[in-house]
């Protein structure tokens, strides 16, 4: 299957991880269900016109983008009502996402897993506020494993296959590649407004982090309102909203996923330290060494929170 196919790729098979991927601007592209021409989509994304009050939630996959997107829309709209649509409706790489984003009323809350070279380039000149979500790479890997099994119906995927892929033994860019390009952008654009939010801090001190985020967005942030947002966006409530089917997914994405036997479910446990239930001692030692190596060679300053 070519990497520009609109069909859902077989992420569950190790061969996919070693299959050549298309590149644009020096960055390999993850196939996205329902997008038939990845290169054309990236080009269109780079040209998307950015508004002065846009906000972008940016993160590597499985780091909490759904969560922060929901929190952000509540803060900007000063409500605890849930958005009726899923974030994929205005996700830049989602099929139809660009067209829907152009019709979105301001202020728009865009979201993406794209690296900066694939994002709308006006983000740079307009100094668009960016909320960057970071999660420890062990829990990210575990979440990615279950996500791949569920979304892509990849029941044959073994955890070791996934670990090999996220440790760079595949064609896919790793979480550390993503963090490196984020760090490099920040070093070369020191005046760009970027708010780093750790998934684990949000879990431990949601009201404090939400209040900090509200200040970054320059919106009212009373203790009571921030507590109400934290309560509304608790993992259990967000999971229940998903289970009731109250959120509308883009039809193109829904058809691509369910047509291949997958299921659009994004919430599983949402806890810190679930990696302890998956990693063997040997896998953990190998992964620790990989993390240390990446931090040193890629010049990263992120302090991961593992428990």
C-alpha positions as CSV (number, residue, x, y, z in Angstrom):
1,X,0.0,0.0,0.0
2,X,1.5,3.4,-0.9
3,X,2.0,5.9,1.9
4,X,-0.2,8.4,0.1
5,X,-3.2,6.1,0.1
6,X,-6.5,7.2,1.6
7,X,-6.9,3.7,3.1
8,X,-6.0,3.0,6.7
9,X,-2.5,1.6,6.7
10,X,-1.7,-1.6,8.6
11,X,0.0,-0.1,11.6
12,X,-0.3,-3.4,13.4
13,X,2.3,-5.1,11.2
14,X,6.0,-4.5,11.9
15,X,6.6,-4.2,8.1
16,X,4.8,-0.9,8.1
17,X,7.4,0.6,10.5
18,X,10.1,-0.2,7.9
19,X,8.2,0.9,4.9
20,X,9.5,4.1,3.2
21,X,7.4,7.1,3.8
22,X,7.0,10.2,1.8
23,X,8.9,13.3,2.9
24,X,8.1,17.0,2.7
25,X,10.6,19.7,3.8
26,X,13.0,17.1,5.3
27,X,10.4,15.5,7.5
28,X,8.8,12.1,7.0
29,X,5.0,12.1,7.0
30,X,2.8,9.8,9.1
31,X,0.0,8.4,6.9
32,X,-3.3,9.8,8.1
33,X,-6.6,7.9,7.6
34,X,-8.7,9.4,4.9
35,X,-6.0,11.7,3.5
36,X,-5.3,10.6,-0.1
37,X,-2.4,12.9,-1.0
38,X,-0.1,13.6,2.0
39,X,2.2,15.9,0.1
40,X,-0.6,18.1,-1.3
41,X,-2.1,18.2,2.2
42,X,1.1,19.5,3.8
43,X,1.4,22.1,1.1
44,X,-2.1,23.3,1.7
45,X,-1.5,23.3,5.4
46,X,1.6,25.5,5.1
47,X,-0.5,28.0,3.1
48,X,-3.4,28.1,5.5
49,X,-4.1,31.8,6.5
50,X,-3.7,32.4,10.1
51,X,-5.8,34.9,12.1
52,X,-4.4,37.2,14.8
53,X,-6.3,35.4,17.6
54,X,-5.7,31.8,16.6
55,X,-4.3,29.4,19.2
56,X,-2.6,26.1,18.3
57,X,-2.4,23.1,20.6
58,X,0.7,21.2,19.4
59,X,2.0,17.8,20.6
60,X,3.4,14.5,19.6
61,X,0.7,11.9,19.3
62,X,-0.8,10.4,22.5
63,X,0.4,13.2,24.8
64,X,-3.0,14.7,25.7
65,X,-4.0,16.8,22.8
66,X,-7.7,16.0,23.1
67,X,-7.6,16.9,26.8
68,X,-5.8,20.3,26.4
69,X,-7.9,21.2,23.3
70,X,-11.1,20.8,25.4
71,X,-9.7,22.8,28.3
72,X,-8.5,25.5,25.9
73,X,-11.9,25.9,24.2
74,X,-13.6,26.2,27.7
75,X,-11.1,28.9,28.7
76,X,-11.4,30.9,25.5
77,X,-15.2,30.7,25.4
78,X,-15.6,31.1,29.2
79,X,-17.9,28.1,29.5
80,X,-17.8,24.6,31.0
81,X,-20.0,23.3,28.2
82,X,-18.4,20.6,26.1
83,X,-17.6,21.2,22.5
84,X,-20.0,19.1,20.5
85,X,-17.3,18.2,18.0
86,X,-14.0,16.3,18.4
87,X,-10.7,18.1,18.0
88,X,-10.3,16.2,14.7
89,X,-12.8,18.6,13.1
90,X,-10.2,21.3,13.1
91,X,-7.1,19.2,13.3
92,X,-4.8,20.4,10.5
93,X,-3.8,17.0,9.2
94,X,-7.3,15.5,9.4
95,X,-9.2,14.9,6.2
96,X,-11.3,18.0,5.6
97,X,-9.7,19.7,8.6
98,X,-8.3,22.7,6.7
99,X,-11.6,23.4,5.0
100,X,-13.5,23.3,8.3
101,X,-10.8,25.4,10.0
102,X,-11.4,28.1,7.4
103,X,-15.1,28.2,8.3
104,X,-14.4,28.2,12.1
105,X,-15.5,31.3,14.0
106,X,-12.8,33.1,15.9
107,X,-11.0,32.6,18.1
108,X,-10.0,29.3,16.5
109,X,-8.3,26.5,18.5
110,X,-6.4,24.6,16.0
111,X,-4.5,21.4,16.8
112,X,-1.8,19.3,15.1
113,X,0.9,16.7,15.5
114,X,2.8,18.2,12.6
115,X,6.3,19.5,13.0
116,X,6.9,23.2,12.4
117,X,8.0,22.8,8.8
118,X,4.5,21.3,8.0
119,X,2.5,23.9,10.0
120,X,0.9,27.0,8.5
121,X,3.9,29.3,8.0
122,X,2.0,32.4,9.1
123,X,2.1,31.0,12.6
124,X,5.7,32.3,12.7
125,X,5.1,35.8,11.4
126,X,1.9,36.3,13.4
127,X,3.4,34.9,16.6
128,X,0.5,32.6,17.1
129,X,0.2,31.3,20.7
130,X,1.2,27.7,20.9
131,X,0.3,25.3,23.7
132,X,2.8,22.5,23.6
133,X,1.8,19.3,25.5
134,X,4.5,17.0,26.8
135,X,4.1,13.5,28.2
136,X,6.8,11.1,29.5
137,X,7.9,8.8,26.7
138,X,7.2,5.6,28.5
139,X,3.5,6.3,29.1
140,X,3.3,7.8,25.6
141,X,4.6,4.5,24.1
142,X,2.1,2.5,26.1
143,X,-0.7,4.8,25.0
144,X,0.5,4.5,21.4
145,X,0.4,0.7,21.6
146,X,-3.2,0.5,22.8
147,X,-4.2,3.3,20.5
148,X,-2.8,1.5,17.4
149,X,-4.5,-1.8,18.4
150,X,-7.9,0.0,18.8
151,X,-7.9,2.6,16.1
152,X,-6.3,0.5,13.4
153,X,-7.6,-2.9,14.5
154,X,-4.0,-4.0,14.9
155,X,-4.6,-7.0,17.2
156,X,-1.4,-8.7,16.0
157,X,0.9,-5.8,17.2
158,X,3.3,-6.8,19.9
159,X,4.5,-4.3,22.4
160,X,8.1,-4.9,21.5
161,X,7.4,-4.0,17.9
162,X,6.0,-0.7,19.1
163,X,9.0,-0.1,21.3
164,X,11.3,-0.8,18.4
165,X,9.5,1.8,16.3
166,X,9.4,4.5,19.0
167,X,13.1,4.0,19.6
168,X,13.9,4.9,16.1
169,X,14.1,1.5,14.5
170,X,11.4,2.5,11.9
171,X,10.7,5.0,9.3
172,X,8.4,7.1,11.6
173,X,9.7,10.2,13.3
174,X,10.1,9.6,17.1
175,X,8.8,11.6,20.0
176,X,12.4,12.8,20.5
177,X,12.6,14.0,16.9
178,X,9.5,16.0,17.6
179,X,10.8,17.4,20.8
180,X,14.1,18.3,19.1
181,X,12.4,20.3,16.4
182,X,10.3,22.0,19.0
183,X,13.4,23.0,21.0
184,X,15.2,24.2,17.9
185,X,12.2,26.4,16.9
186,X,12.1,27.9,20.4
187,X,15.9,28.6,20.4
188,X,15.7,30.4,17.0
189,X,12.4,32.2,17.8
190,X,13.0,33.3,21.3
191,X,10.1,35.8,21.3
192,X,7.5,33.3,20.1
193,X,4.7,32.7,22.7
194,X,4.9,29.0,23.6
195,X,3.4,27.5,26.8
196,X,4.8,24.1,27.7
197,X,2.3,21.9,29.7
198,X,3.3,18.6,31.1
199,X,0.6,16.0,31.0
200,X,1.6,14.8,34.4
201,X,1.4,18.2,36.0
202,X,-2.2,18.6,34.6
203,X,-3.1,15.3,36.3
204,X,-1.6,16.3,39.6
205,X,-2.5,20.0,39.8
206,X,-5.2,20.6,37.2
207,X,-6.5,23.9,38.7
208,X,-3.0,25.4,39.0
209,X,-2.1,24.5,35.4
210,X,-5.5,25.6,34.0
211,X,-5.1,29.0,35.8
212,X,-1.5,29.4,34.3
213,X,-2.9,28.5,30.9
214,X,-5.7,31.1,31.3
215,X,-3.1,33.7,32.0
216,X,-1.1,32.7,29.0
217,X,-4.3,33.1,26.9
218,X,-5.1,36.4,28.6
219,X,-8.6,35.3,29.6
220,X,-10.4,35.6,33.0
221,X,-9.3,32.9,35.5
222,X,-11.1,32.9,38.8
223,X,-10.3,30.0,41.1
224,X,-13.9,28.9,41.0
225,X,-14.0,28.8,37.2
226,X,-10.7,27.0,36.8
227,X,-11.9,24.4,39.3
228,X,-15.1,24.0,37.3
229,X,-13.1,23.5,34.1
230,X,-10.8,21.0,35.8
231,X,-13.9,19.1,37.0
232,X,-15.6,19.1,33.6
233,X,-12.4,17.9,31.9
234,X,-11.5,15.2,34.4
235,X,-10.5,12.0,32.6
236,X,-13.5,10.0,33.8
237,X,-15.9,12.6,32.5
238,X,-14.1,13.0,29.2
239,X,-14.1,9.2,28.8
240,X,-17.8,9.0,29.6
241,X,-18.6,11.7,27.0
242,X,-16.7,9.7,24.4
243,X,-18.6,6.5,25.4
244,X,-22.0,8.1,25.0
245,X,-21.1,9.1,21.5
246,X,-21.9,12.8,22.2
247,X,-18.9,14.0,20.2
248,X,-19.1,14.3,16.4
249,X,-16.1,13.0,14.4
250,X,-15.4,14.1,10.9
251,X,-17.3,11.7,8.5
252,X,-14.2,11.2,6.4
253,X,-12.1,10.0,9.4
254,X,-14.9,7.9,10.8
255,X,-15.5,6.1,7.5
256,X,-11.8,5.5,7.0
257,X,-11.3,4.0,10.5
258,X,-14.5,2.0,10.9
259,X,-14.3,0.8,7.3
260,X,-11.1,-0.9,8.1
261,X,-12.5,-2.5,11.3
262,X,-11.0,0.1,13.7
263,X,-12.8,1.9,16.5
264,X,-12.7,5.7,17.3
265,X,-11.9,5.5,21.0
266,X,-9.2,7.7,22.5
267,X,-9.6,7.3,26.2
268,X,-8.4,4.3,28.1
269,X,-6.8,4.8,31.5
270,X,-5.2,8.3,31.4
271,X,-3.0,7.6,34.4
272,X,0.7,8.4,35.2
273,X,3.0,5.3,35.4
274,X,0.9,2.8,33.4
275,X,4.2,1.9,31.7
276,X,5.0,-0.1,34.8
277,X,2.3,-2.5,33.8
278,X,3.7,-3.1,30.3
279,X,7.5,-2.8,30.4
280,X,9.6,-5.8,31.3
281,X,12.8,-5.1,33.4
282,X,14.9,-5.6,30.3
283,X,12.7,-3.3,28.1
284,X,12.8,-0.6,30.8
285,X,16.6,-0.7,31.0
286,X,16.9,-0.5,27.2
287,X,14.4,2.4,27.0
288,X,16.0,4.3,29.8
289,X,19.3,4.1,27.9
290,X,17.6,5.3,24.8
291,X,16.0,8.3,26.6
292,X,19.3,9.3,28.1
293,X,21.0,9.1,24.7
294,X,18.4,11.2,23.0
295,X,18.5,13.9,25.8
296,X,22.2,14.2,25.3
297,X,22.5,14.0,21.5
298,X,19.5,16.1,20.8
299,X,20.2,18.8,23.4
300,X,16.8,18.5,25.1
301,X,16.0,20.2,28.4
302,X,12.6,18.6,29.2
303,X,12.3,17.0,32.6
304,X,10.1,14.0,32.1
305,X,7.7,13.0,35.0
306,X,7.4,9.2,35.2
307,X,5.2,8.7,38.2
